[in-house]
Amino acid sequence: MYINIGLGLLILFFVLLTLATVLLTLLGQEKINKKKLLSELDYMRRAYNEVEAQSKLLADTNLNFQRIQKELDKKLKALNTLYKITQTISNTFETDKILESLELEDIEELNFEKLAFFIFDESGKEVKIKKFTGYGDEEPQIPANAIDSIFSLKSPIYVGSNVHMPEGLKPLAEKLNLTSMIIVPLQIRDKNIGIMTIGNTKTYQKPSESDIEILSLLANQLVQSIENASLYEQLWKSYQDLEERVKERTRELEEANKELQKMDQVKTEFVSAVAHELRTPLTSIKGYATILSSGRLGKLKSEQEERLNRINKHSNELVNLINNLLDISRIKAGKTIMAIESVNLKDVVKDTEELISPQAEEARIEFRVRFDTDINSIMADKIQLERVLVNLLSNALKFTPQLGQIGLNISSEKDFVKFEVYDTGAGIEEKDIDKIFNEFFRADNAVNREKKGTGLGLSLVKQIVEAHSGEIWVESKLNKGSHFYFKLPINRKEKK
């Protein structure tokens, strides 16, 4: 645009010059008025002076434009270099790779020869991270007498010559072999942690504010990336330590679990052995008690008959206890094979009602049954399934006061039949719910303190349900009753 204006003014100038020449030619002719001619010449002189002034203004404007264009090119080049460096360092969490991104050609593109980068440790005395570009194999050290001056810097400074260099920074310039440099303090959360110096071995034109601003951006990006890398390394190390501790703890738990399994196996074998040993003398006791009760050895007095009845009652309790112990041991050891067959659910419910209803009537407790499924049969061991239901309903009766209610609900849920046995009795404390299926566990409550039991019934129920590939659980609130649930697969087949 400026060139076109200049060309137009130049053409105008030559036109005026041509007109002046023509007028001078006509000066000798008598027909031309001399006074008018002088007026025209004066006008052309003024026009010429104005053209000359405009030409000078145009030349100055053109020079300013070239200077601004040169400055913009320099800034664009610097920004491009900064972008290239930041792209590299933002894609890694490794401190070494971040510092390796500062290559000599990048420093030279910023019109500098050498760069030094220092980060101090927490004490502020020792350098823990450093990087040199443009120094070859040389690794300058920061003199101790310059550290205080370095940490006192609040913003970047330019040092143009040794003559005007602050006294405290002269040792640093000498060690870095620089005659002019920009010093940028490295800060994290307004705290100085080091410096970045970039400069030349010869004096050069003082950098602009934009140069210093770009270098400050570079320094901040480097510091932030190194800080992020450090945090990432700490996080990764913590993760590795945690993972190792988890593995170690898992190994310890696996070993402890193996030991517990061994102890449980020993306990099961011991209980089984004891139960078997108890059976023989118990059978003899029951046999002799039966003979005495029959009167074959003579007529019994009422007191004797009462004592024999007690012997029979307690013998039966012991037989039941021993049978439960042996059943639990066999199921755990996989020695009891469930007789899986198609079982009519209504027959199971009928048999269970016939056994539980009289007991409920005697205890003045309402017994309800709800059959809420279209499924009529299930693959199960009929005897063991009835055993589970009778056991759960007997417990419900035991813990439900007079005028209370117990019930059995049967429903279907996808590929399972769901059984629910509920009561309106004493309920179970929350702390005891996880222990309720443990062998020999009996909750500490008024009912258990009054009525004796072995704590094996629910454990046996759980073993039978799980032997059917089912699951059992309980929901209960103290003084608001309990709900025992268990699910059995409809088409479960006996494993071979």
C-alpha positions as CSV (number, residue, x, y, z in Angstrom):
1,M,0.0,0.0,0.0
2,Y,2.8,2.4,1.0
3,I,4.7,1.7,-2.3
4,N,1.6,2.5,-4.4
5,I,1.2,5.9,-2.6
6,G,4.8,6.7,-3.1
7,L,4.6,5.8,-6.8
8,G,1.5,8.1,-7.2
9,L,3.2,11.0,-5.5
10,L,6.2,10.5,-7.7
11,I,4.1,10.6,-10.9
12,L,2.4,13.7,-9.6
13,F,5.8,15.3,-9.1
14,F,6.8,14.6,-12.7
15,V,3.5,16.0,-13.9
16,L,4.1,19.2,-12.1
17,L,7.6,19.4,-13.3
18,T,6.4,19.0,-16.9
19,L,3.9,21.7,-16.5
20,A,6.6,24.0,-15.1
21,T,8.7,23.3,-18.1
22,V,5.9,24.1,-20.5
23,L,5.1,27.3,-18.7
24,L,8.8,28.4,-18.9
25,T,8.8,27.6,-22.6
26,L,5.8,29.9,-23.1
27,L,7.4,32.6,-21.0
28,G,9.0,34.0,-24.1
29,Q,5.7,34.4,-25.9
30,E,4.0,37.7,-25.7
31,K,0.4,36.3,-25.4
32,I,1.1,35.0,-21.9
33,N,0.4,37.2,-18.9
34,K,3.6,37.4,-16.9
35,K,1.8,38.1,-13.6
36,K,-0.4,35.1,-14.1
37,L,2.6,33.0,-15.0
38,L,4.4,33.9,-11.7
39,S,1.3,32.9,-9.8
40,E,1.3,29.5,-11.4
41,L,4.9,29.0,-10.7
42,D,4.4,29.9,-7.0
43,Y,1.6,27.3,-6.8
44,M,3.7,24.6,-8.3
45,R,6.5,25.4,-5.9
46,R,4.2,24.9,-2.9
47,A,2.8,21.7,-4.4
48,Y,6.4,20.5,-4.9
49,N,7.2,21.2,-1.2
50,E,4.1,19.4,-0.1
51,V,5.0,16.3,-2.3
52,E,8.5,16.3,-0.7
53,A,7.1,16.4,2.8
54,Q,4.6,13.6,2.0
55,S,7.5,11.5,0.6
56,K,9.5,11.9,3.7
57,L,6.5,11.0,5.9
58,L,5.9,7.9,3.7
59,A,9.6,6.9,4.0
60,D,9.4,7.1,7.8
61,T,6.2,5.2,7.9
62,N,7.6,2.5,5.8
63,L,10.6,2.2,8.1
64,N,8.4,1.9,11.1
65,F,6.3,-0.7,9.4
66,Q,9.4,-2.8,8.6
67,R,10.5,-2.5,12.2
68,I,7.1,-3.6,13.5
69,Q,7.0,-6.4,11.0
70,K,10.4,-7.6,12.0
71,E,9.4,-7.5,15.7
72,L,6.2,-9.5,14.9
73,D,8.2,-12.1,13.0
74,K,10.5,-12.4,16.0
75,K,7.6,-12.8,18.4
76,L,5.9,-15.4,16.1
77,K,9.2,-17.3,15.9
78,A,9.6,-17.2,19.6
79,L,6.0,-18.3,20.3
80,N,6.4,-21.1,17.8
81,T,9.5,-22.3,19.6
82,L,7.8,-22.0,22.9
83,Y,4.7,-24.0,21.6
84,K,7.0,-26.7,20.3
85,I,8.8,-27.0,23.6
86,T,5.6,-27.0,25.7
87,Q,4.0,-29.6,23.5
88,T,6.9,-31.9,24.2
89,I,7.0,-31.4,28.0
90,S,3.2,-31.6,28.4
91,N,3.1,-35.1,27.0
92,T,5.4,-36.7,29.6
93,F,5.5,-37.2,33.4
94,E,9.3,-37.9,33.5
95,T,11.5,-35.2,34.7
96,D,14.5,-36.3,32.5
97,K,12.4,-36.2,29.3
98,I,11.0,-32.8,30.3
99,L,14.5,-31.3,30.5
100,E,15.7,-33.1,27.4
101,S,13.1,-31.1,25.5
102,L,15.3,-28.0,25.9
103,E,17.5,-28.5,22.8
104,L,20.2,-26.1,21.6
105,E,18.5,-25.3,18.3
106,D,15.4,-24.1,20.2
107,I,17.6,-21.8,22.4
108,E,19.3,-20.4,19.2
109,E,15.8,-19.8,17.7
110,L,15.2,-17.5,20.6
111,N,18.5,-15.7,19.8
112,F,20.4,-17.0,22.7
113,E,23.5,-19.2,23.0
114,K,23.3,-20.8,26.4
115,L,20.7,-21.9,28.9
116,A,21.1,-23.1,32.5
117,F,18.3,-24.5,34.7
118,F,18.6,-25.1,38.4
119,I,16.1,-26.4,41.0
120,F,17.3,-26.5,44.7
121,D,16.3,-29.0,47.4
122,E,14.2,-28.1,50.4
123,S,17.2,-26.7,52.3
124,G,17.9,-24.3,49.4
125,K,21.6,-25.1,49.5
126,E,22.0,-28.1,47.2
127,V,20.9,-28.4,43.5
128,K,18.7,-31.4,43.0
129,I,17.7,-30.8,39.3
130,K,19.8,-29.1,36.6
131,K,20.0,-28.8,32.9
132,F,22.6,-27.1,30.6
133,T,22.1,-26.3,27.0
134,G,25.0,-24.8,24.9
135,Y,27.7,-25.7,27.4
136,G,28.9,-28.9,25.9
137,D,30.3,-31.3,28.5
138,E,30.8,-28.3,30.9
139,E,28.6,-28.2,34.0
140,P,28.9,-24.9,35.8
141,Q,28.2,-24.7,39.5
142,I,26.2,-22.0,41.3
143,P,28.5,-20.2,43.6
144,A,27.4,-20.2,47.2
145,N,27.8,-16.4,47.5
146,A,25.2,-15.9,44.8
147,I,22.4,-18.0,46.3
148,D,21.0,-15.3,48.5
149,S,20.7,-12.9,45.6
150,I,19.0,-15.6,43.5
151,F,16.4,-16.3,46.2
152,S,15.7,-12.6,46.6
153,L,14.6,-12.3,43.0
154,K,10.9,-11.6,42.7
155,S,10.6,-11.2,38.9
156,P,12.8,-11.7,35.8
157,I,15.7,-9.3,35.2
158,Y,18.0,-8.5,32.3
159,V,21.7,-8.0,32.9
160,G,23.4,-6.3,30.0
161,S,27.0,-6.1,30.9
162,N,29.4,-6.9,33.7
163,V,29.7,-3.2,34.5
164,H,26.0,-2.7,35.3
165,M,25.5,-6.2,36.8
166,P,24.3,-6.4,40.4
167,E,27.2,-7.2,42.7
168,G,25.5,-10.4,44.1
169,L,25.0,-11.8,40.6
170,K,28.5,-11.2,39.2
171,P,29.8,-14.6,40.6
172,L,26.9,-16.3,38.9
173,A,27.6,-14.6,35.5
174,E,31.3,-15.6,35.8
175,K,30.5,-19.2,36.5
176,L,28.1,-19.4,33.6
177,N,30.5,-17.6,31.3
178,L,27.9,-15.0,30.2
179,T,28.3,-11.3,29.5
180,S,24.6,-10.7,29.1
181,M,21.7,-12.7,30.3
182,I,18.1,-12.9,31.5
183,I,17.5,-14.4,34.9
184,V,14.1,-15.9,35.6
185,P,13.2,-17.0,39.1
186,L,11.5,-20.4,39.3
187,Q,8.5,-20.3,41.6
188,I,6.0,-22.7,43.0
189,R,3.2,-21.2,45.1
190,D,5.1,-17.9,45.3
191,K,8.2,-19.6,46.7
192,N,11.5,-19.5,44.9
193,I,12.8,-23.0,44.2
194,G,15.5,-22.1,41.6
195,I,16.4,-20.1,38.5
196,M,16.6,-20.3,34.8
197,T,19.4,-18.2,33.0
198,I,19.5,-17.7,29.3
199,G,22.1,-15.5,27.6
200,N,25.1,-14.9,25.4
201,T,28.8,-14.8,25.6
202,K,28.8,-11.4,23.9
203,T,26.8,-8.3,24.5
204,Y,23.8,-7.9,22.3
205,Q,20.7,-5.7,22.0
206,K,18.6,-5.5,25.1
207,P,15.6,-7.8,24.8
208,S,12.0,-6.4,24.7
209,E,9.5,-7.0,27.4
210,S,7.8,-9.6,25.2
211,D,11.1,-11.6,25.1
212,I,11.2,-11.6,28.8
213,E,7.5,-12.5,29.0
214,I,8.0,-15.5,26.6
215,L,11.0,-16.7,28.6
216,S,8.9,-16.4,31.9
217,L,6.2,-18.5,30.3
218,L,8.7,-21.1,29.3
219,A,10.2,-21.2,32.8
220,N,6.7,-21.5,34.4
221,Q,5.7,-24.3,32.1
222,L,8.9,-26.2,32.9
223,V,8.5,-25.8,36.6
224,Q,4.8,-26.8,36.5
225,S,5.6,-29.8,34.4
226,I,8.4,-30.9,36.7
227,E,6.1,-30.4,39.7
228,N,3.4,-32.5,38.0
229,A,6.0,-35.2,37.2
230,S,7.2,-35.2,40.8
231,L,3.6,-35.6,42.1
232,Y,3.0,-38.3,39.5
233,E,6.1,-40.2,40.6
234,Q,5.1,-39.9,44.2
235,L,1.6,-41.1,43.4
236,W,2.9,-44.0,41.3
237,K,5.4,-45.0,44.1
238,S,2.6,-44.8,46.7
239,Y,0.4,-46.9,44.4
240,Q,3.2,-49.5,43.9
241,D,3.8,-49.6,47.7
242,L,0.1,-50.0,48.3
243,E,-0.2,-52.7,45.7
244,E,2.8,-54.5,47.2
245,R,1.3,-54.2,50.7
246,V,-2.1,-55.5,49.4
247,K,-0.3,-58.5,47.7
248,E,1.6,-59.2,51.0
249,R,-1.6,-58.8,53.0
250,T,-3.5,-61.1,50.5
251,R,-0.7,-63.7,50.9
252,E,-1.0,-63.5,54.6
253,L,-4.8,-63.8,54.5
254,E,-4.5,-66.8,52.1
255,E,-2.1,-68.5,54.5
256,A,-4.4,-67.7,57.4
257,N,-7.4,-69.0,55.5
258,K,-5.5,-72.2,54.7
259,E,-4.7,-72.6,58.4
260,L,-8.3,-71.9,59.3
261,Q,-9.5,-74.5,56.8
262,K,-7.1,-77.0,58.2
263,M,-8.3,-76.2,61.8
264,D,-11.9,-76.4,60.6
265,Q,-11.2,-79.8,59.0
266,V,-9.5,-81.0,62.2
267,K,-12.4,-79.7,64.2
268,T,-14.9,-81.4,61.9
269,E,-13.0,-84.7,62.0
270,F,-12.7,-84.5,65.8
271,V,-16.5,-83.8,66.2
272,S,-17.3,-86.6,63.8
273,A,-15.1,-89.0,65.7
274,V,-16.5,-88.0,69.1
275,A,-20.0,-88.3,67.8
276,H,-19.4,-91.8,66.5
277,E,-17.8,-92.7,69.9
278,L,-20.8,-91.3,71.8
279,R,-23.3,-93.3,69.7
280,T,-22.3,-96.7,71.1
281,P,-22.7,-96.0,74.9
282,L,-25.7,-93.8,74.1
283,T,-27.4,-96.7,72.3
284,S,-26.7,-98.9,75.4
285,I,-28.2,-96.3,77.7
286,K,-31.3,-96.0,75.6
287,G,-31.6,-99.8,75.3
288,Y,-31.4,-100.4,79.1
289,A,-33.7,-97.5,79.8
290,T,-36.3,-99.0,77.4
291,I,-36.0,-102.4,79.1
292,L,-36.5,-100.9,82.5
293,S,-39.4,-98.8,81.3
294,S,-41.2,-101.9,79.8
295,G,-41.3,-103.5,83.3
296,R,-39.6,-106.7,82.2
297,L,-37.3,-106.5,85.2
298,G,-40.0,-105.8,87.6
299,K,-42.7,-103.3,88.3
300,L,-41.5,-99.7,88.6
301,K,-42.4,-97.2,91.2
302,S,-43.7,-93.8,89.9
303,E,-40.5,-92.1,91.0
304,Q,-38.4,-94.6,89.0
305,E,-40.7,-94.3,86.0
306,E,-40.3,-90.5,86.1
307,R,-36.5,-90.8,86.2
308,L,-36.5,-93.3,83.3
309,N,-38.6,-90.9,81.2
310,R,-36.1,-88.1,81.9
311,I,-33.3,-90.5,80.8
312,N,-35.2,-91.3,77.5
313,K,-35.9,-87.6,76.9
314,H,-32.3,-86.5,77.4
315,S,-31.0,-89.5,75.4
316,N,-33.2,-88.5,72.5
317,E,-31.8,-85.0,72.7
318,L,-28.3,-86.4,72.6
319,V,-29.2,-88.6,69.7
320,N,-30.5,-85.6,67.8
321,L,-27.3,-83.6,68.6
322,I,-25.1,-86.5,67.4
323,N,-27.1,-86.9,64.2
324,N,-26.8,-83.2,63.5
325,L,-23.1,-83.2,64.1
326,L,-22.6,-86.2,61.9
327,D,-24.7,-84.7,59.1
328,I,-22.9,-81.4,59.2
329,S,-19.5,-83.2,59.1
330,R,-20.6,-85.4,56.2
331,I,-22.0,-82.5,54.1
332,K,-18.9,-80.5,54.7
333,A,-16.7,-83.4,53.7
334,G,-18.9,-84.0,50.6
335,K,-19.7,-87.5,51.9
336,T,-23.5,-86.9,51.9
337,I,-25.0,-87.1,48.5
338,M,-28.4,-85.4,48.2
339,A,-31.0,-87.6,46.6
340,I,-32.0,-85.1,44.0
341,E,-35.4,-85.9,42.3
342,S,-38.5,-84.1,41.2
343,V,-40.3,-83.1,44.4
344,N,-43.9,-81.9,44.5
345,L,-43.8,-78.6,46.5
346,K,-47.4,-78.9,47.7
347,D,-46.6,-82.4,49.2
348,V,-43.6,-80.8,51.0
349,V,-45.8,-78.0,52.4
350,K,-48.5,-80.5,53.4
351,D,-46.0,-82.7,55.3
352,T,-44.5,-79.7,57.0
353,E,-48.0,-78.3,58.0
354,E,-48.9,-81.6,59.5
355,L,-45.9,-81.5,61.8
356,I,-45.9,-77.8,62.7
357,S,-49.6,-77.0,63.0
358,P,-50.3,-79.0,66.2
359,Q,-47.3,-77.4,67.9
360,A,-48.5,-73.9,66.9
361,E,-52.0,-74.6,68.2
362,E,-50.6,-75.9,71.5
363,A,-48.5,-72.7,71.8
364,R,-51.5,-70.5,70.8
365,I,-49.5,-69.1,67.8
366,E,-51.1,-68.5,64.4
367,F,-49.5,-70.4,61.5
368,R,-50.0,-69.1,58.0
369,V,-48.9,-70.7,54.7
370,R,-49.0,-68.8,51.3
371,F,-48.3,-70.6,48.1
372,D,-47.6,-67.8,45.6
373,T,-46.1,-69.5,42.5
374,D,-47.2,-71.5,39.5
375,I,-44.3,-73.9,39.9
376,N,-45.5,-77.3,41.3
377,S,-42.2,-79.2,41.5
378,I,-38.5,-78.7,42.1
379,M,-35.4,-80.8,41.8
380,A,-34.4,-81.4,45.4
381,D,-33.9,-84.0,48.2
382,K,-37.4,-84.1,49.7
383,I,-36.4,-85.3,53.1
384,Q,-33.6,-82.7,53.5
385,L,-35.9,-79.9,52.2
386,E,-38.6,-80.8,54.7
387,R,-35.8,-80.9,57.3
388,V,-34.8,-77.3,56.5
389,L,-38.4,-76.1,56.7
390,V,-39.2,-77.9,59.9
391,N,-36.0,-76.6,61.5
392,L,-36.7,-73.0,60.5
393,L,-40.4,-73.1,61.6
394,S,-39.5,-74.8,64.9
395,N,-37.1,-72.0,65.6
396,A,-39.9,-69.5,64.7
397,L,-42.2,-71.2,67.2
398,K,-39.5,-71.2,69.8
399,F,-38.9,-67.4,69.7
400,T,-42.5,-66.3,69.2
401,P,-44.7,-65.6,72.2
402,Q,-48.3,-66.6,72.6
403,L,-50.8,-64.9,70.2
404,G,-47.9,-64.2,67.8
405,Q,-47.7,-65.3,64.3
406,I,-45.4,-67.5,62.2
407,G,-45.6,-68.2,58.5
408,L,-44.2,-69.9,55.3
409,N,-44.4,-68.1,52.0
410,I,-43.3,-69.8,48.7
411,S,-42.8,-67.8,45.5
412,S,-40.7,-68.0,42.3
413,E,-37.9,-65.7,41.2
414,K,-36.5,-66.4,37.7
415,D,-34.9,-69.8,37.8
416,F,-35.3,-70.2,41.6
417,V,-38.0,-71.1,44.1
418,K,-37.9,-68.7,47.0
419,F,-38.9,-69.8,50.5
420,E,-39.6,-67.4,53.4
421,V,-40.1,-68.4,57.0
422,Y,-41.1,-65.5,59.3
423,D,-42.2,-64.8,62.8
424,T,-43.3,-61.9,65.0
425,G,-41.0,-63.0,67.9
426,A,-37.9,-61.7,69.7
427,G,-35.8,-60.9,66.6
428,I,-32.0,-60.9,66.3
429,E,-29.6,-58.2,67.3
430,E,-27.7,-56.7,64.4
431,K,-24.3,-57.7,65.8
432,D,-25.5,-61.4,65.8
433,I,-26.9,-61.6,62.3
434,D,-23.6,-62.5,60.7
435,K,-23.0,-65.2,63.3
436,I,-26.4,-66.9,63.3
437,F,-25.4,-69.7,60.9
438,N,-22.1,-70.5,62.8
439,E,-21.9,-73.9,64.5
440,F,-22.8,-73.8,68.2
441,F,-23.6,-70.1,68.1
442,R,-26.6,-69.1,70.3
443,A,-27.6,-65.5,70.7
444,D,-27.6,-64.1,74.2
445,N,-31.3,-63.4,74.8
446,A,-34.0,-64.3,77.3
447,V,-35.4,-67.1,75.2
448,N,-32.1,-68.9,74.8
449,R,-31.3,-68.5,78.4
450,E,-34.6,-70.1,79.3
451,K,-34.7,-72.8,76.6
452,K,-31.7,-75.0,76.0
453,G,-30.3,-75.7,72.5
454,T,-27.2,-76.9,70.7
455,G,-26.7,-74.0,68.2
456,L,-26.4,-76.6,65.4
457,G,-29.8,-76.3,63.7
458,L,-29.2,-73.2,61.6
459,S,-25.7,-74.4,60.7
460,L,-27.2,-77.7,59.4
461,V,-29.9,-75.8,57.5
462,K,-27.2,-73.6,55.8
463,Q,-25.2,-76.7,54.8
464,I,-28.2,-78.4,53.3
465,V,-29.3,-75.3,51.3
466,E,-25.8,-74.8,49.9
467,A,-25.5,-78.5,49.1
468,H,-28.6,-77.9,46.9
469,S,-26.6,-75.0,45.1
470,G,-28.9,-72.5,46.9
471,E,-28.3,-69.6,49.2
472,I,-29.8,-68.5,52.6
473,W,-29.9,-65.2,54.4
474,V,-31.8,-63.5,57.3
475,E,-33.4,-60.1,57.9
476,S,-34.3,-59.2,61.4
477,K,-34.9,-56.4,63.9
478,L,-34.8,-56.8,67.7
479,N,-38.3,-57.3,69.2
480,K,-39.9,-57.1,65.7
481,G,-39.4,-60.6,64.4
482,S,-37.2,-62.3,61.8
483,H,-37.5,-63.3,58.2
484,F,-35.4,-66.3,57.0
485,Y,-35.1,-66.6,53.2
486,F,-33.5,-69.3,51.1
487,K,-33.5,-69.9,47.3
488,L,-33.2,-73.2,45.5
489,P,-32.7,-73.7,41.7
490,I,-35.7,-75.2,40.1
491,N,-33.8,-77.5,37.7
492,R,-30.7,-78.3,39.8
493,K,-29.3,-81.8,39.0
494,E,-27.2,-84.0,41.2
495,K,-23.5,-83.7,40.4
496,K,-21.8,-86.9,39.4
